[in-house]
Amino acid sequence: MEKAINKIGKMCFYGVLGVLLVGLVVGECIYLLDYKGNKNIVRKNLANGKLLTLAAEENGSDSDVEISGQVTESDARPIIIERYLAKYKSPLLPYAKEIFELSEAYGFEYYWIVAIAQQESNLCKKIPEDSHNCWGYGINSSGTLRFENYDLALKAYASYLKIQYFDKGLNTPELIMKKYCPHSNGSWARGVQQFIDEMENGV
């Protein structure tokens, strides 16, 4: 009887010990899994945080670049005009800002006044004396259209371009040439386009 009790006691002891061991193992597994899970979560959060930071930095940079690009693109146009006129030592150089503002006011691209002046008079260096007419318009057998100064000439010419050409859908060198210089074999349009490209490409 005593042996049986001892046997039962040992079985209970080992049973309890086994349960405790199993519980310990299971608990350890759960702990490890939880730890790894948390670690992964931490890693993921750190990674996401880094990515978010990088994304924010990149987005911030992109925004800055985009804004800067817009500002630069907009503000570069009068600078392009000024540099182009300076490169060719044009008498129109002091009027670079006015050329841009007139182009904006009349709603056409900044390069037209300059490109046509380059084609017609080498940027005002070859014009009828004291005419201030750099664009060869109003010059015919009956006389020459003259202006007191370049300021008046620019204002008159900008208005002329808008009313006589752009408002009528003549908005490419080829289309403008048909009315502006109808007897040209195409060289007028090619020349104007070349000068537009020079300004646009910073040549």
Secondary structure, DSSP 8 states (H G I E B T S, - for coil): -HHHHHHHHHHHHHHHHHHHHHHHHHHHHHHHHHHHHHHHHHHHHHHHHHHHHHHHHHHHHHHHHHHHHHHHHHHHHHHHHHHHHHHTT-TTGGGHHHHHHHHHHHTS-TTHHHHHHHHHHTTTTS-STT----S-TTEETTEE---SSHHHHHHHHHHHHHHHTGGGT--SHHHHHHHHSTT--SHHHHHHHHHHHHHHHT-
